[in-house]
């Protein structure tokens, strides 16, 4: 992956609350629910709905969002291409974690079975 400091810094400073509504609309447009979205976010980060709402209200950056998260030990099983980049080749840990989140939300929106998304 052609890593650019500018790209990583943009992701680092972006607030989760600015992207969250896009996640919701993406999955709902494809016939999935907000509850399912919260389920995959909780699987990846350990955040329940109450904690997620608190982080949204605090307008935390993605850097803060993932610093406070307890990443699922199976997160490394999330592989493939997202936004033109192979996830397993991303060198910046924060950028990789954000792409993990993007990938599982993408899988949810595409109708993949929950067991597959959660790597059960």
C-alpha positions as CSV (number, residue, x, y, z in Angstrom):
1,X,0.0,0.0,0.0
2,X,1.2,3.4,-0.8
3,X,1.1,4.9,2.6
4,X,0.9,8.6,2.9
5,X,1.2,10.4,6.1
6,X,-1.5,12.8,5.0
7,X,-4.0,10.0,4.5
8,X,-3.2,8.4,7.9
9,X,-3.4,11.8,9.6
10,X,-6.8,12.5,8.0
11,X,-8.2,9.2,9.3
12,X,-6.6,9.8,12.7
13,X,-8.4,13.2,13.1
14,X,-11.7,12.3,11.6
15,X,-14.5,11.9,14.1
16,X,-16.4,8.7,14.4
17,X,-19.6,10.7,14.8
18,X,-19.1,12.3,11.4
19,X,-18.9,8.8,9.7
20,X,-21.5,6.9,11.8
21,X,-24.6,8.3,10.1
22,X,-23.1,7.1,6.8
23,X,-22.6,3.6,8.2
24,X,-26.3,3.6,9.4
25,X,-27.7,4.8,6.0
26,X,-25.5,2.4,4.1
27,X,-26.7,-0.7,5.9
28,X,-30.3,0.4,6.1
29,X,-30.4,1.2,2.4
30,X,-29.3,-2.5,1.8
31,X,-32.1,-3.9,4.1
32,X,-30.0,-4.4,7.2
33,X,-30.7,-2.9,10.6
34,X,-29.0,-0.5,13.0
35,X,-29.0,-3.3,15.6
36,X,-27.0,-5.5,13.2
37,X,-24.6,-2.6,12.6
38,X,-24.2,-2.2,16.4
39,X,-23.6,-6.0,16.7
40,X,-20.7,-5.9,14.2
41,X,-19.2,-2.8,15.8
42,X,-19.5,-4.4,19.2
43,X,-17.8,-7.5,17.9
44,X,-14.8,-5.6,16.6
45,X,-14.4,-3.0,19.4
46,X,-16.2,-4.3,22.5
47,X,-18.4,-1.2,22.6
48,X,-22.0,-1.8,23.6
49,X,-24.8,0.5,22.4
50,X,-24.5,2.8,25.4
51,X,-20.8,3.2,25.1
52,X,-21.1,3.8,21.4
53,X,-23.6,6.6,21.9
54,X,-21.4,8.2,24.5
55,X,-18.4,8.2,22.1
56,X,-20.7,9.7,19.4
57,X,-21.8,12.4,21.7
58,X,-18.2,13.2,22.8
59,X,-17.3,13.4,19.1
60,X,-14.2,11.3,19.6
61,X,-11.7,11.0,16.7
62,X,-11.0,7.6,15.2
63,X,-7.7,7.6,17.0
64,X,-9.5,8.0,20.4
65,X,-12.2,5.5,19.3
66,X,-9.7,2.7,18.7
67,X,-7.4,3.6,21.6
68,X,-10.3,3.0,24.0
69,X,-11.5,-0.1,22.1
70,X,-10.8,-3.7,23.0
71,X,-10.1,-5.1,19.5
72,X,-11.5,-8.6,18.9
73,X,-8.7,-11.2,18.9
74,X,-10.1,-12.4,15.6
75,X,-9.9,-9.0,13.9
76,X,-6.8,-10.2,12.0
77,X,-9.1,-12.6,10.1
78,X,-10.7,-9.6,8.4
79,X,-9.0,-9.6,5.0
80,X,-9.6,-8.5,1.5
81,X,-9.7,-5.2,-0.4
82,X,-11.4,-2.1,0.8
83,X,-11.1,1.3,-0.9
84,X,-8.6,-0.2,-3.3
85,X,-6.2,-1.4,-0.5
86,X,-5.6,-4.9,0.7
87,X,-6.4,-4.7,4.5
88,X,-3.7,-7.2,5.6
89,X,-1.0,-5.1,3.8
90,X,-1.8,-1.8,5.6
91,X,1.1,-0.8,7.8
92,X,-0.4,1.9,9.9
93,X,-2.3,0.1,12.8
94,X,-5.0,2.8,13.1
95,X,-5.6,3.0,9.4
96,X,-5.8,-0.8,9.4
97,X,-8.3,-0.9,12.3
98,X,-10.5,1.7,10.6
99,X,-10.4,-0.4,7.4
100,X,-11.4,-3.5,9.5
101,X,-14.5,-1.6,10.5
102,X,-15.2,-0.4,7.0
103,X,-14.8,-4.0,5.7
104,X,-17.2,-5.6,8.1
105,X,-19.8,-2.9,7.6
106,X,-19.4,-3.4,3.8
107,X,-20.0,-7.1,4.3
108,X,-23.1,-6.4,6.4
109,X,-24.4,-4.1,3.7
110,X,-23.7,-6.7,1.0
111,X,-25.9,-9.2,2.8
112,X,-23.2,-11.5,4.1
113,X,-24.4,-13.8,6.9
114,X,-23.6,-12.6,10.4
115,X,-21.7,-15.7,11.3
116,X,-19.3,-15.0,8.4
117,X,-18.9,-11.3,9.3
118,X,-18.2,-12.2,13.0
119,X,-15.7,-14.8,11.9
120,X,-17.4,-17.5,14.0
